[in-house]
Amino acid sequence: MSSVQEFYIDNEADMVVFGERIGRSLRAQSAFQCVFLNGDLGAGKTTLSRGILRAFGHQGAVKSPTYTLVEIYEFADRRLYHFDLYRLGDPEELEYMGIRDYFTEGSVCLMEWPERGQGVLPKPNVLIDIKVEGAGRKVLITGLDDIKA
C-alpha cells in the first residue's frame, strides 16, 4: 500500500462528491479492485459508496446492503459489488455465497465491515477509514496514490 492521504469532509453532500473523486480513480483502473470501508455505524460508508457509484454512472438510490449482504451494480464495462458484512455471523458464510466469484478482472468490490470477513476476503487495494470528527468526517485513504479532482 502507498502512503496515507488525509481529508476532512464537512457534510453529507461533500462526502458524495468526495466519493465521486475516489470512484473516478477506481474507474481508471481495469484490474480487480477491493476497497475496504471502515468506520462506526453512521460514519458515512454508504454515503461515500453512493458517490463512488455515481462516478461509474449510477443515478439511482444507494442503500446499505445490510440484510442482503451485497448489492450488484452493472455498467457497460464493469460490475461494482457493494457488500455490507455487518450482520455476517461467520466469515465462512462468504464461502457458501460464492464470494470468490465476485473477485473477477475489472470488478470493484466495496466492503463495509470487512473485519467480519477476515480470512476469506482478499487484501484490499484501497483502505478507507472514516472517523466522525466534530460535525464532519476525517477520511484516511491508503492505496490510491492520488485522488484526482
KELOMI-845167 format. One record per residue (C-alpha): residue number from 0; residue in three letters; x, y negated, z negated. Coordinates in nm, 3 decimals. Layout:
<rs>
(r NUM; Ala; (X; Y; Z))
...
</rs>
This chain:
<rs>
(r 0; Met; (0.000; 0.000; 0.000))
(r 1; Ser; (0.111; -0.354; 0.064))
(r 2; Ser; (0.115; -0.642; -0.179))
(r 3; Val; (-0.190; -0.759; -0.369))
(r 4; Gln; (-0.382; -1.062; -0.245))
(r 5; Glu; (-0.600; -1.252; -0.492))
(r 6; Phe; (-0.909; -1.457; -0.410))
(r 7; Tyr; (-1.171; -1.640; -0.614))
(r 8; Ile; (-1.527; -1.625; -0.479))
(r 9; Asp; (-1.774; -1.885; -0.611))
(r 10; Asn; (-2.112; -1.729; -0.533))
(r 11; Glu; (-2.307; -1.455; -0.355))
(r 12; Ala; (-2.318; -1.633; -0.019))
(r 13; Asp; (-1.942; -1.683; -0.026))
(r 14; Met; (-1.898; -1.312; -0.115))
(r 15; Val; (-2.088; -1.214; 0.201))
(r 16; Val; (-1.872; -1.449; 0.412))
(r 17; Phe; (-1.559; -1.308; 0.248))
(r 18; Gly; (-1.682; -0.956; 0.326))
(r 19; Glu; (-1.715; -1.057; 0.691))
(r 20; Arg; (-1.348; -1.161; 0.690))
(r 21; Ile; (-1.250; -0.823; 0.548))
(r 22; Gly; (-1.477; -0.649; 0.799))
(r 23; Arg; (-1.308; -0.823; 1.092))
(r 24; Ser; (-0.971; -0.698; 0.966))
(r 25; Leu; (-1.107; -0.344; 0.931))
(r 26; Arg; (-1.273; -0.358; 1.273))
(r 27; Ala; (-0.939; -0.447; 1.432))
(r 28; Gln; (-0.803; -0.106; 1.327))
(r 29; Ser; (-0.904; 0.201; 1.525))
(r 30; Ala; (-0.786; 0.463; 1.275))
(r 31; Phe; (-0.992; 0.608; 0.991))
(r 32; Gln; (-1.024; 0.357; 0.707))
(r 33; Cys; (-1.114; 0.442; 0.348))
(r 34; Val; (-1.195; 0.142; 0.128))
(r 35; Phe; (-1.231; 0.179; -0.248))
(r 36; Leu; (-1.456; -0.082; -0.409))
(r 37; Asn; (-1.401; -0.112; -0.784))
(r 38; Gly; (-1.595; -0.330; -1.024))
(r 39; Asp; (-1.851; -0.320; -1.301))
(r 40; Leu; (-2.225; -0.299; -1.234))
(r 41; Gly; (-2.336; -0.624; -1.074))
(r 42; Ala; (-1.982; -0.735; -0.983))
(r 43; Gly; (-2.066; -0.768; -0.613))
(r 44; Lys; (-1.953; -0.445; -0.446))
(r 45; Thr; (-2.270; -0.409; -0.239))
(r 46; Thr; (-2.277; -0.780; -0.158))
(r 47; Leu; (-1.921; -0.754; -0.026))
(r 48; Ser; (-2.024; -0.444; 0.171))
(r 49; Arg; (-2.308; -0.644; 0.329))
(r 50; Gly; (-2.053; -0.890; 0.466))
(r 51; Ile; (-1.827; -0.611; 0.592))
(r 52; Leu; (-2.123; -0.457; 0.774))
(r 53; Arg; (-2.213; -0.791; 0.932))
(r 54; Ala; (-1.863; -0.810; 1.080))
(r 55; Phe; (-1.941; -0.483; 1.258))
(r 56; Gly; (-2.271; -0.621; 1.390))
(r 57; His; (-2.529; -0.507; 1.132))
(r 58; Gln; (-2.803; -0.766; 1.080))
(r 59; Gly; (-3.049; -0.582; 0.857))
(r 60; Ala; (-3.070; -0.531; 0.483))
(r 61; Val; (-2.793; -0.350; 0.299))
(r 62; Lys; (-2.895; -0.162; -0.011))
(r 63; Ser; (-2.677; 0.024; -0.253))
(r 64; Pro; (-2.695; 0.397; -0.176))
(r 65; Thr; (-2.710; 0.481; -0.547))
(r 66; Tyr; (-2.971; 0.754; -0.506))
(r 67; Thr; (-2.885; 0.878; -0.157))
(r 68; Leu; (-2.505; 0.868; -0.213))
(r 69; Val; (-2.445; 0.748; 0.143))
(r 70; Glu; (-2.598; 0.512; 0.399))
(r 71; Ile; (-2.486; 0.558; 0.759))
(r 72; Tyr; (-2.446; 0.264; 0.997))
(r 73; Glu; (-2.381; 0.342; 1.363))
(r 74; Phe; (-2.234; 0.091; 1.603))
(r 75; Ala; (-2.140; 0.122; 1.970))
(r 76; Asp; (-1.781; 0.221; 1.900))
(r 77; Arg; (-1.769; 0.301; 1.526))
(r 78; Arg; (-1.951; 0.451; 1.233))
(r 79; Leu; (-1.946; 0.298; 0.889))
(r 80; Tyr; (-2.043; 0.501; 0.584))
(r 81; His; (-2.135; 0.321; 0.263))
(r 82; Phe; (-2.103; 0.551; -0.039))
(r 83; Asp; (-2.212; 0.483; -0.397))
(r 84; Leu; (-2.087; 0.759; -0.625))
(r 85; Tyr; (-2.223; 0.611; -0.948))
(r 86; Arg; (-2.473; 0.893; -1.005))
(r 87; Leu; (-2.237; 1.170; -0.894))
(r 88; Gly; (-2.226; 1.440; -1.164))
(r 89; Asp; (-1.911; 1.616; -1.049))
(r 90; Pro; (-1.663; 1.547; -0.766))
(r 91; Glu; (-1.731; 1.899; -0.631))
(r 92; Glu; (-2.077; 1.778; -0.525))
(r 93; Leu; (-1.899; 1.585; -0.250))
(r 94; Glu; (-1.767; 1.911; -0.107))
(r 95; Tyr; (-2.122; 2.051; -0.097))
(r 96; Met; (-2.243; 1.750; 0.101))
(r 97; Gly; (-1.961; 1.793; 0.354))
(r 98; Ile; (-1.773; 1.477; 0.258))
(r 99; Arg; (-1.474; 1.560; 0.478))
(r 100; Asp; (-1.698; 1.540; 0.787))
(r 101; Tyr; (-1.721; 1.164; 0.729))
(r 102; Phe; (-1.343; 1.116; 0.742))
(r 103; Thr; (-1.310; 1.105; 1.120))
(r 104; Glu; (-1.098; 0.896; 1.355))
(r 105; Gly; (-1.240; 0.547; 1.386))
(r 106; Ser; (-1.485; 0.574; 1.098))
(r 107; Val; (-1.485; 0.340; 0.798))
(r 108; Cys; (-1.587; 0.468; 0.455))
(r 109; Leu; (-1.675; 0.213; 0.188))
(r 110; Met; (-1.660; 0.387; -0.152))
(r 111; Glu; (-1.827; 0.233; -0.455))
(r 112; Trp; (-1.731; 0.403; -0.783))
(r 113; Pro; (-1.451; 0.605; -0.617))
(r 114; Glu; (-1.315; 0.728; -0.952))
(r 115; Arg; (-1.616; 0.960; -0.969))
(r 116; Gly; (-1.488; 1.142; -0.660))
(r 117; Gln; (-1.133; 1.177; -0.786))
(r 118; Gly; (-0.953; 1.480; -0.648))
(r 119; Val; (-1.182; 1.506; -0.345))
(r 120; Leu; (-1.157; 1.163; -0.182))
(r 121; Pro; (-0.859; 1.070; 0.034))
(r 122; Lys; (-0.620; 0.796; -0.076))
(r 123; Pro; (-0.762; 0.457; 0.014))
(r 124; Asn; (-0.623; 0.246; 0.295))
(r 125; Val; (-0.765; -0.056; 0.116))
(r 126; Leu; (-0.831; -0.104; -0.254))
(r 127; Ile; (-1.063; -0.388; -0.359))
(r 128; Asp; (-1.109; -0.477; -0.725))
(r 129; Ile; (-1.387; -0.722; -0.814))
(r 130; Lys; (-1.398; -0.882; -1.158))
(r 131; Val; (-1.654; -1.125; -1.296))
(r 132; Glu; (-1.470; -1.443; -1.386))
(r 133; Gly; (-1.678; -1.732; -1.512))
(r 134; Ala; (-1.961; -1.800; -1.268))
(r 135; Gly; (-1.771; -1.639; -0.979))
(r 136; Arg; (-1.564; -1.335; -0.896))
(r 137; Lys; (-1.194; -1.266; -0.877))
(r 138; Val; (-1.119; -1.027; -0.592))
(r 139; Leu; (-0.790; -0.840; -0.567))
(r 140; Ile; (-0.715; -0.667; -0.237))
(r 141; Thr; (-0.438; -0.416; -0.183))
(r 142; Gly; (-0.374; -0.262; 0.156))
(r 143; Leu; (-0.464; -0.529; 0.407))
(r 144; Asp; (-0.156; -0.730; 0.493))
(r 145; Asp; (-0.353; -1.040; 0.582))
(r 146; Ile; (-0.722; -1.125; 0.562))
(r 147; Lys; (-0.779; -1.319; 0.882))
(r 148; Ala; (-1.029; -1.603; 0.890))
</rs>
